Amino acid sequence: MIAILALFACKDDVPTQPTGLCPELDDPVIELTQGVVWGMSDGDPIAFGIPPQGGAPYAPFDVRLIGVAASNDGYTVTTEAWRRSDGELVGSGEYLQRFVCANVGENEGTRFASEFHMRFFGFEPPDLADEEVDVAITVTPASGEPVVAEFWGPLDWVLGPMP
């Protein structure tokens, strides 16, 4: 009986609002990875291949947001890749994505979402292997300003699981 009373006595001490583990910043950032190292930059190879279930070639990315505002209604994530040699849009994708505010581990303090895909519809891997592409990945909160990550790199045809 005493334990139950103690629980009720502490009831108001439990936070009901976000604790600020993923604070909003003036200059939010998108970080990307296709493996272990975060922060894809110009010239990094972009792994792509045929998904295990088949279908159009794809490039998977893990995404974490630093300083992006919370959005209970989710975020729109848009991926686009243009071939540098002729400016043709070769890869794209648009997703309504939820991000988890990580409170432990290497992603602590960021909003994290694992593996979403840029698809290369209408192309086969040999058509794009070693092509350099300009990539733009945009994350837009339901009620907020978009945040964009841009970089370029060669498409690296990888058969089987992605690194």
TINU-680164 format. One record per residue (C-alpha): residue number from 1; chain; x, y, z. Coordinates in nm, 3 decimals. Last residue first. Layout:
% TINU-680164
<site resi="NUM" chain="A" px="X" py="Y" pz="Z"/>
...
This chain:
% TINU-680164
<site resi="163" chain="A" px="2.749" py="-0.222" pz="-4.737"/>
<site resi="162" chain="A" px="2.451" py="-0.306" pz="-4.958"/>
<site resi="161" chain="A" px="2.341" py="-0.666" pz="-4.996"/>
<site resi="160" chain="A" px="2.372" py="-0.830" pz="-5.340"/>
<site resi="159" chain="A" px="2.548" py="-0.683" pz="-5.642"/>
<site resi="158" chain="A" px="2.708" py="-0.344" pz="-5.590"/>
<site resi="157" chain="A" px="2.721" py="-0.097" pz="-5.878"/>
<site resi="156" chain="A" px="2.905" py="0.213" pz="-5.754"/>
<site resi="155" chain="A" px="2.735" py="0.533" pz="-5.873"/>
<site resi="154" chain="A" px="2.999" py="0.808" pz="-5.881"/>
<site resi="153" chain="A" px="2.956" py="1.102" pz="-5.644"/>
<site resi="152" chain="A" px="2.795" py="1.439" pz="-5.592"/>
<site resi="151" chain="A" px="2.669" py="1.617" pz="-5.282"/>
<site resi="150" chain="A" px="2.365" py="1.803" pz="-5.157"/>
<site resi="149" chain="A" px="2.185" py="1.784" pz="-4.822"/>
<site resi="148" chain="A" px="1.871" py="1.997" pz="-4.793"/>
<site resi="147" chain="A" px="1.657" py="2.113" pz="-4.499"/>
<site resi="146" chain="A" px="1.302" py="2.222" pz="-4.580"/>
<site resi="145" chain="A" px="1.123" py="2.480" pz="-4.361"/>
<site resi="144" chain="A" px="0.846" py="2.383" pz="-4.126"/>
<site resi="143" chain="A" px="0.498" py="2.252" pz="-4.071"/>
<site resi="142" chain="A" px="0.497" py="1.892" pz="-4.195"/>
<site resi="141" chain="A" px="0.877" py="1.885" pz="-4.152"/>
<site resi="140" chain="A" px="1.067" py="1.892" pz="-4.484"/>
<site resi="139" chain="A" px="1.368" py="1.671" pz="-4.554"/>
<site resi="138" chain="A" px="1.545" py="1.720" pz="-4.887"/>
<site resi="137" chain="A" px="1.806" py="1.489" pz="-5.036"/>
<site resi="136" chain="A" px="1.986" py="1.631" pz="-5.338"/>
<site resi="135" chain="A" px="2.233" py="1.421" pz="-5.536"/>
<site resi="134" chain="A" px="2.449" py="1.521" pz="-5.833"/>
<site resi="133" chain="A" px="2.548" py="1.208" pz="-6.024"/>
<site resi="132" chain="A" px="2.870" py="1.065" pz="-6.166"/>
<site resi="131" chain="A" px="2.820" py="0.754" pz="-6.378"/>
<site resi="130" chain="A" px="3.035" py="0.459" pz="-6.267"/>
<site resi="129" chain="A" px="2.751" py="0.210" pz="-6.324"/>
<site resi="128" chain="A" px="2.442" py="0.387" pz="-6.459"/>
<site resi="127" chain="A" px="2.337" py="0.196" pz="-6.770"/>
<site resi="126" chain="A" px="2.503" py="-0.125" pz="-6.639"/>
<site resi="125" chain="A" px="2.269" py="-0.110" pz="-6.336"/>
<site resi="124" chain="A" px="1.951" py="-0.109" pz="-6.546"/>
<site resi="123" chain="A" px="1.745" py="0.207" pz="-6.584"/>
<site resi="122" chain="A" px="1.375" py="0.283" pz="-6.623"/>
<site resi="121" chain="A" px="1.325" py="0.357" pz="-6.254"/>
<site resi="120" chain="A" px="1.641" py="0.441" pz="-6.055"/>
<site resi="119" chain="A" px="1.506" py="0.436" pz="-5.700"/>
<site resi="118" chain="A" px="1.639" py="0.631" pz="-5.399"/>
<site resi="117" chain="A" px="1.564" py="0.421" pz="-5.097"/>
<site resi="116" chain="A" px="1.504" py="0.463" pz="-4.725"/>
<site resi="115" chain="A" px="1.713" py="0.282" pz="-4.476"/>
<site resi="114" chain="A" px="1.701" py="0.378" pz="-4.115"/>
<site resi="113" chain="A" px="1.546" py="0.688" pz="-3.971"/>
<site resi="112" chain="A" px="1.707" py="0.897" pz="-3.695"/>
<site resi="111" chain="A" px="1.631" py="1.228" pz="-3.523"/>
<site resi="110" chain="A" px="1.951" py="1.324" pz="-3.347"/>
<site resi="109" chain="A" px="2.054" py="1.372" pz="-2.982"/>
<site resi="108" chain="A" px="2.197" py="1.022" pz="-2.949"/>
<site resi="107" chain="A" px="2.275" py="0.866" pz="-3.289"/>
<site resi="106" chain="A" px="2.596" py="0.695" pz="-3.172"/>
<site resi="105" chain="A" px="2.418" py="0.532" pz="-2.881"/>
<site resi="104" chain="A" px="2.138" py="0.659" pz="-2.660"/>
<site resi="103" chain="A" px="1.848" py="0.908" pz="-2.670"/>
<site resi="102" chain="A" px="1.754" py="0.878" pz="-3.036"/>
<site resi="101" chain="A" px="1.464" py="1.101" pz="-3.142"/>
<site resi="100" chain="A" px="1.289" py="0.869" pz="-3.388"/>
<site resi="99" chain="A" px="1.210" py="0.998" pz="-3.737"/>
<site resi="98" chain="A" px="0.880" py="0.937" pz="-3.917"/>
<site resi="97" chain="A" px="0.885" py="0.942" pz="-4.297"/>
<site resi="96" chain="A" px="0.641" py="1.041" pz="-4.572"/>
<site resi="95" chain="A" px="0.843" py="0.933" pz="-4.872"/>
<site resi="94" chain="A" px="0.948" py="1.066" pz="-5.210"/>
<site resi="93" chain="A" px="1.195" py="0.894" pz="-5.439"/>
<site resi="92" chain="A" px="1.420" py="0.976" pz="-5.730"/>
<site resi="91" chain="A" px="1.706" py="0.865" pz="-5.949"/>
<site resi="90" chain="A" px="1.802" py="0.932" pz="-6.312"/>
<site resi="89" chain="A" px="1.709" py="1.299" pz="-6.363"/>
<site resi="88" chain="A" px="1.901" py="1.392" pz="-6.678"/>
<site resi="87" chain="A" px="2.157" py="1.672" pz="-6.642"/>
<site resi="86" chain="A" px="2.368" py="1.548" pz="-6.937"/>
<site resi="85" chain="A" px="2.711" py="1.442" pz="-6.803"/>
<site resi="84" chain="A" px="2.629" py="1.508" pz="-6.438"/>
<site resi="83" chain="A" px="2.351" py="1.250" pz="-6.418"/>
<site resi="82" chain="A" px="2.088" py="1.396" pz="-6.186"/>
<site resi="81" chain="A" px="1.991" py="1.232" pz="-5.857"/>
<site resi="80" chain="A" px="1.683" py="1.315" pz="-5.649"/>
<site resi="79" chain="A" px="1.562" py="1.214" pz="-5.305"/>
<site resi="78" chain="A" px="1.262" py="1.367" pz="-5.129"/>
<site resi="77" chain="A" px="1.182" py="1.307" pz="-4.762"/>
<site resi="76" chain="A" px="0.852" py="1.450" pz="-4.637"/>
<site resi="75" chain="A" px="0.850" py="1.461" pz="-4.259"/>
<site resi="74" chain="A" px="0.610" py="1.331" pz="-3.999"/>
<site resi="73" chain="A" px="0.285" py="1.466" pz="-3.852"/>
<site resi="72" chain="A" px="0.428" py="1.488" pz="-3.499"/>
<site resi="71" chain="A" px="0.707" py="1.706" pz="-3.637"/>
<site resi="70" chain="A" px="1.003" py="1.800" pz="-3.419"/>
<site resi="69" chain="A" px="1.223" py="2.075" pz="-3.561"/>
<site resi="68" chain="A" px="1.552" py="1.983" pz="-3.727"/>
<site resi="67" chain="A" px="1.862" py="2.039" pz="-3.514"/>
<site resi="66" chain="A" px="2.052" py="1.735" pz="-3.635"/>
<site resi="65" chain="A" px="1.865" py="1.499" pz="-3.863"/>
<site resi="64" chain="A" px="1.978" py="1.145" pz="-3.925"/>
<site resi="63" chain="A" px="1.937" py="0.950" pz="-4.244"/>
<site resi="62" chain="A" px="2.028" py="0.594" pz="-4.343"/>
<site resi="61" chain="A" px="2.050" py="0.561" pz="-4.721"/>
<site resi="60" chain="A" px="1.969" py="0.285" pz="-4.969"/>
<site resi="59" chain="A" px="2.048" py="0.320" pz="-5.342"/>
<site resi="58" chain="A" px="1.805" py="0.145" pz="-5.576"/>
<site resi="57" chain="A" px="1.783" py="-0.041" pz="-5.905"/>
<site resi="56" chain="A" px="1.427" py="-0.110" pz="-6.021"/>
<site resi="55" chain="A" px="1.269" py="-0.440" pz="-5.927"/>
<site resi="54" chain="A" px="1.398" py="-0.753" pz="-5.759"/>
<site resi="53" chain="A" px="1.320" py="-0.885" pz="-5.408"/>
<site resi="52" chain="A" px="1.686" py="-0.859" pz="-5.304"/>
<site resi="51" chain="A" px="1.704" py="-0.501" pz="-5.436"/>
<site resi="50" chain="A" px="1.911" py="-0.448" pz="-5.754"/>
<site resi="49" chain="A" px="2.214" py="-0.231" pz="-5.704"/>
<site resi="48" chain="A" px="2.347" py="0.096" pz="-5.569"/>
<site resi="47" chain="A" px="2.639" py="0.221" pz="-5.360"/>
<site resi="46" chain="A" px="2.714" py="0.592" pz="-5.396"/>
<site resi="45" chain="A" px="3.090" py="0.651" pz="-5.411"/>
<site resi="44" chain="A" px="3.207" py="0.957" pz="-5.217"/>
<site resi="43" chain="A" px="3.323" py="1.238" pz="-5.448"/>
<site resi="42" chain="A" px="3.148" py="1.520" pz="-5.267"/>
<site resi="41" chain="A" px="3.044" py="1.427" pz="-4.914"/>
<site resi="40" chain="A" px="2.856" py="1.159" pz="-4.724"/>
<site resi="39" chain="A" px="2.850" py="1.240" pz="-4.353"/>
<site resi="38" chain="A" px="2.821" py="0.934" pz="-4.132"/>
<site resi="37" chain="A" px="3.069" py="0.644" pz="-4.157"/>
<site resi="36" chain="A" px="2.935" py="0.290" pz="-4.102"/>
<site resi="35" chain="A" px="2.731" py="0.199" pz="-4.406"/>
<site resi="34" chain="A" px="2.532" py="0.391" pz="-4.661"/>
<site resi="33" chain="A" px="2.539" py="0.710" pz="-4.459"/>
<site resi="32" chain="A" px="2.364" py="1.043" pz="-4.454"/>
<site resi="31" chain="A" px="2.365" py="1.351" pz="-4.230"/>
<site resi="30" chain="A" px="2.103" py="1.624" pz="-4.261"/>
<site resi="29" chain="A" px="2.181" py="1.950" pz="-4.079"/>
<site resi="28" chain="A" px="1.986" py="2.221" pz="-3.899"/>
<site resi="27" chain="A" px="2.127" py="2.576" pz="-3.877"/>
<site resi="26" chain="A" px="1.924" py="2.767" pz="-3.616"/>
<site resi="25" chain="A" px="1.890" py="2.455" pz="-3.400"/>
<site resi="24" chain="A" px="1.590" py="2.254" pz="-3.272"/>
<site resi="23" chain="A" px="1.681" py="2.029" pz="-2.981"/>
<site resi="22" chain="A" px="1.680" py="1.650" pz="-3.003"/>
<site resi="21" chain="A" px="1.709" py="1.548" pz="-2.637"/>
<site resi="20" chain="A" px="1.491" py="1.845" pz="-2.554"/>
<site resi="19" chain="A" px="1.280" py="1.665" pz="-2.295"/>
<site resi="18" chain="A" px="0.970" py="1.633" pz="-2.508"/>
<site resi="17" chain="A" px="0.656" py="1.703" pz="-2.299"/>
<site resi="16" chain="A" px="0.489" py="1.473" pz="-2.045"/>
<site resi="15" chain="A" px="0.772" py="1.474" pz="-1.790"/>
<site resi="14" chain="A" px="0.713" py="1.247" pz="-1.488"/>
<site resi="13" chain="A" px="0.737" py="1.449" pz="-1.164"/>
<site resi="12" chain="A" px="0.357" py="1.488" pz="-1.143"/>
<site resi="11" chain="A" px="0.309" py="1.115" pz="-1.071"/>
<site resi="10" chain="A" px="0.570" py="1.102" pz="-0.794"/>
<site resi="9" chain="A" px="0.318" py="1.106" pz="-0.504"/>
<site resi="8" chain="A" px="0.099" py="0.859" pz="-0.693"/>
<site resi="7" chain="A" px="0.385" py="0.611" pz="-0.710"/>
<site resi="6" chain="A" px="0.466" py="0.660" pz="-0.339"/>
<site resi="5" chain="A" px="0.102" py="0.587" pz="-0.250"/>
<site resi="4" chain="A" px="0.124" py="0.260" pz="-0.442"/>
<site resi="3" chain="A" px="0.446" py="0.164" pz="-0.261"/>
<site resi="2" chain="A" px="0.286" py="0.239" pz="0.080"/>
<site resi="1" chain="A" px="0.000" py="0.000" pz="0.000"/>
